[in-house]
């Protein structure tokens, strides 16, 4: 299985290559990609140099243009597609149907991957992208069990790519309404989820209160670590009690499921984390490189080595095991 690794900076891209990435995904430093944070992502010149370095080292570069264009500014997204193709990208990761149509018509030989933001979670949806735009791979949403992934792979001509580590988004990707409502900034449009400009922490006698856009997201005890206030990972009070209704603030780690994913016919394994630093990229990529080697040799992978890089120092198998059902 191909190992797809994140890079939010040129330095992280080099670290991913050095650690054994088969392919690296990255984006431009604007609203065309879903990790549009200050200090992250690539200028046009940096992308060209990054692609040249990767190709020289035998790795591929996948460019994420995975937000949904605003009707008044479609040219920004069209220009991103053209520039990525001209820079030599091995594939474009797209979510918007109109943008896929533009790319397929303008650059018919360019390899297209369907972004997880498109939330294509069944064979009919995947067939639509493959038949109409020539999509070669689909990144599956993080809401499917391993048997469901196996069934989709059997019924689809498209390659499948799944997440194996990192931040775990809630429900089907591409529908981040909660953050938009709280901050006015859309992860799917501007690429900004729970923007730092809208985050506040307040110290109280009981501990720390974290807020996003004026909404209280969580309260932490005096000795309890205070996590980042991502709205879908907030602690809510309901008639059934207080708890994490949508998703716990922990990281996905599917190291123990690699054999099942391989047997399900998965083509590529994706690591989340373009907003993370070089140490994260290098350590997580090396871990999965070794885990894949262990899988091939029939030995056991170290499942504890990634704990320092998980959110809240804890991990989950998420929907792969469907424990929330």
C-alpha positions in Angstrom: 0.0 0.0 0.0 1.2 3.5 -0.9 2.0 5.8 2.1 0.6 9.3 1.6 2.1 11.9 3.9 1.3 15.5 4.8 3.5 18.6 4.3 2.4 22.1 5.4 5.9 23.6 4.6 8.8 22.8 2.3 10.8 21.7 5.4 8.0 19.2 6.3 8.0 18.0 2.7 11.7 17.2 2.8 11.2 15.4 6.2 8.4 13.3 4.7 10.7 12.3 1.8 13.6 11.5 4.1 11.3 9.3 6.3 10.1 7.2 3.5 6.9 8.7 2.1 5.8 7.3 -1.3 3.8 10.5 -1.9 3.3 13.9 -0.2 0.2 16.0 -0.3 0.3 19.8 0.1 -1.5 22.9 -1.0 -1.1 26.5 -2.0 -1.0 29.2 0.6 -4.5 30.5 -0.1 -8.2 29.5 0.3 -8.0 26.8 -2.3 -7.0 24.2 0.2 -8.6 23.1 3.4 -5.7 23.8 5.7 -5.5 27.6 5.0 -3.6 28.7 8.1 -1.0 31.6 8.5 2.6 30.4 8.0 1.5 27.2 6.3 1.4 25.9 2.7 3.3 26.6 -0.5 3.9 29.5 -2.8 4.0 28.7 -6.5 7.8 28.7 -6.5 8.0 26.5 -3.4 5.7 24.0 -5.0 7.8 23.8 -8.2 10.9 23.2 -6.1 9.2 20.7 -3.9 7.9 18.7 -6.9 11.4 18.7 -8.4 12.9 17.5 -5.1 10.3 14.8 -4.7 10.7 13.5 -8.2 14.5 13.5 -7.8 14.0 11.2 -4.7 11.4 9.0 -6.3 8.4 10.4 -4.5 5.2 11.9 -5.8 3.4 15.2 -5.0 -0.3 15.4 -4.8 -1.7 19.0 -4.7 -4.9 19.5 -2.6 -7.2 22.0 -4.1 -10.0 20.7 -2.0 -12.2 23.6 -0.9 -15.4 24.7 -2.8 -15.0 27.8 -5.0 -17.0 30.9 -4.2 -19.2 31.9 -7.2 -17.6 35.3 -7.3 -14.0 34.1 -7.3 -13.9 30.9 -9.4 -10.8 32.2 -11.2 -8.7 31.7 -8.0 -9.4 27.9 -8.0 -9.0 27.7 -11.8 -5.6 29.3 -11.5 -4.6 26.9 -8.7 -5.4 24.0 -10.9 -3.5 25.4 -13.9 -0.5 26.3 -11.8 -0.4 22.9 -10.1 -0.5 21.1 -13.4 2.2 23.3 -14.9 4.4 22.7 -11.9 4.3 18.9 -12.6 1.9 17.7 -9.9 1.4 13.9 -10.0 -2.2 14.3 -9.0 -4.8 16.9 -8.0 -7.0 16.2 -5.0 -10.4 17.9 -5.8 -13.7 18.1 -4.1 -15.9 20.4 -6.2 -17.7 19.0 -9.2 -17.3 22.1 -11.2 -13.6 22.2 -10.6 -13.3 18.5 -11.6 -15.1 19.3 -14.8 -12.8 22.3 -15.5 -9.7 20.1 -14.9 -10.9 17.2 -17.0 -11.7 19.5 -19.9 -8.6 21.8 -19.6 -6.1 19.1 -18.6 -7.4 15.8 -19.8 -4.2 13.9 -19.1 -3.9 15.1 -15.4 -4.5 12.4 -12.8 -7.5 13.3 -10.5 -8.2 12.1 -7.0 -11.5 12.7 -5.3 -11.0 14.5 -2.0 -12.4 13.3 1.3 -14.2 16.6 1.3 -16.5 15.3 -1.4 -17.8 12.6 1.0 -18.0 9.9 -1.7 -18.9 7.0 0.5 -20.6 4.5 -1.9 -19.9 2.8 -5.2 -22.5 4.9 -7.1 -21.0 8.2 -6.0 -17.5 7.0 -6.8 -18.6 5.8 -10.2 -20.0 9.2 -11.0 -16.6 10.9 -10.4 -14.8 8.2 -12.4 -17.1 8.1 -15.4 -17.6 11.8 -15.7 -14.2 13.2 -14.8 -11.9 10.3 -15.1 -11.1 10.2 -11.4 -8.5 7.5 -10.6 -8.7 7.5 -6.8 -11.1 8.4 -4.1 -10.2 9.3 -0.5 -12.9 7.7 1.6 -14.6 9.6 4.4 -13.7 8.6 8.0 -17.2 7.1 8.6 -16.7 3.6 7.2 -15.9 0.3 8.8 -13.2 -2.0 7.3 -15.9 -4.4 5.9 -17.7 -1.5 4.3 -14.4 -0.3 2.7 -13.8 -3.8 1.3 -17.3 -3.9 -0.2 -16.8 -0.5 -1.8 -13.4 -1.5 -3.2 -14.8 -4.6 -4.7 -17.5 -2.7 -6.5 -15.4 0.2 -7.7 -13.0 0.6 -10.5 -11.4 3.5 -8.7 -8.5 3.1 -6.3 -9.3 3.8 -2.6 -7.3 5.8 -0.1 -8.1 5.8 3.6 -6.8 7.7 6.6 -4.7 5.8 9.2 -3.5 8.5 11.6 -4.1 12.1 12.8 -7.0 14.4 13.5 -10.4 12.7 13.3 -13.1 14.9 11.7 -16.7 14.3 12.6 -19.3 12.6 10.4 -18.9 13.0 6.6 -16.3 15.4 5.5 -17.3 18.4 3.5 -20.1 19.4 5.9 -18.4 21.4 8.6 -21.5 23.6 9.4 -20.8 24.0 13.1 -17.5 25.9 12.7 -19.0 28.1 10.0 -22.0 28.9 12.3 -19.7 29.8 15.2 -17.1 31.9 13.4 -18.3 32.8 10.0 -15.3 31.1 8.5 -16.0 27.9 6.6 -13.5 25.0 6.5 -15.1 23.9 3.2 -14.9 27.4 1.6 -12.0 29.3 3.2 -10.2 26.3 4.5 -10.3 27.5 8.1 -11.6 25.2 10.9 -11.9 26.7 14.3 -9.7 29.7 13.4 -7.3 30.8 16.1 -8.6 34.4 15.8 -11.9 33.2 17.3 -10.4 31.1 20.1 -10.2 32.3 23.7 -9.2 30.7 27.0 -10.4 31.9 30.4 -9.0 30.9 33.7 -11.6 30.4 36.5 -11.5 29.1 40.0 -12.7 25.7 38.6 -10.1 25.6 35.9 -10.0 26.6 32.2 -12.9 27.5 30.0 -12.3 27.4 26.2 -14.5 29.2 23.7 -14.9 29.5 20.0 -16.6 32.5 18.4 -18.1 33.3 21.8 -19.5 29.8 22.4 -18.2 27.8 25.3 -16.7 24.6 23.9 -15.3 23.0 27.0 -14.4 23.4 30.6 -11.3 21.7 32.1 -10.4 21.0 35.7 -7.4 22.6 37.3 -5.1 19.7 36.6 -6.8 18.6 33.3 -5.0 19.5 30.0 -7.0 22.1 28.1 -7.4 21.0 24.5 -8.0 23.2 21.4 -11.6 24.2 21.1 -12.6 22.5 17.9 -16.4 22.7 18.0 -17.3 19.2 16.9 -15.0 17.9 19.7 -16.7 20.0 22.4 -18.1 18.7 25.6 -21.8 19.1 25.6 -24.6 18.8 28.3 -27.7 16.9 27.3 -30.5 15.2 29.1 -28.3 12.1 29.2 -25.4 13.9 30.9 -22.3 15.7 29.9 -19.8 14.3 27.4 -18.3 14.3 23.9 -21.5 14.0 21.8 -19.9 14.0 18.3 -16.3 12.9 18.7 -13.7 12.7 21.5 -10.7 15.0 21.2 -8.3 12.2 20.4 -6.4 11.0 17.2 -7.1 8.3 14.8 -4.5 5.5 14.9 -5.2 2.5 12.6 -1.8 0.8 13.0 -3.6 -2.4 14.2 -5.9 -2.5 11.2 -3.3 -2.4 8.4 -3.7 -6.1 7.6 -7.5 -5.7 7.3 -7.1 -2.6 5.1 -4.7 -4.4 2.9 -7.0 -7.4 2.6 -9.9 -5.0 1.8 -8.1 -3.9 -1.3 -7.0 -0.4 -0.2 -4.5 1.2 -2.5 -3.1 4.0 -0.2 -2.8 5.0 3.4 -3.1 8.6 4.3 -1.6 10.5 7.3 -3.4 13.7 8.4 -1.4 16.6 9.7 -0.4 19.4 7.3 -0.7 21.8 10.2 1.8 19.8 12.3 5.6 20.3 12.5 8.6 18.4 11.1 9.0 16.2 14.1 5.4 15.0 13.8 5.8 14.3 10.1 9.1 12.5 10.4 8.1 10.4 13.4 4.6 9.3 12.1 5.9 8.6 8.6 8.8 6.4 9.9 6.3 4.6 12.2 4.0 3.6 9.3 7.0 2.8 7.1 8.2 0.4 9.7 4.6 -0.9 10.3 4.2 -1.7 6.6 7.5 -3.5 6.6 6.4 -5.5 9.6 3.2 -6.3 7.8 5.1 -7.7 4.8 7.4 -9.8 7.0 4.6 -11.1 9.2 5.9 -9.5 12.4 4.2 -7.1 14.8 4.3 -3.3 14.6 4.9 -1.1 17.6 1.5 0.3 18.4 2.6 2.5 21.3 5.3 4.7 19.7 2.9 7.4 18.4 1.3 8.3 21.7 3.3 11.6 22.0 1.9 12.7 18.7 -1.8 12.0 19.4 -4.4 14.6 20.3 -4.9 14.4 24.1 -2.3 11.7 24.3 -4.9 9.2 23.3 -6.1 7.4 20.1 -9.1 5.7 18.7 -10.1 3.4 15.8 -13.0 5.8 15.1 -15.6 4.5 12.7 -13.4 1.7 11.5 -14.8 -0.3 14.4 -18.2 1.6 14.5 -18.1 1.5 18.3 -20.3 4.5 18.5 -23.1 2.5 17.0 
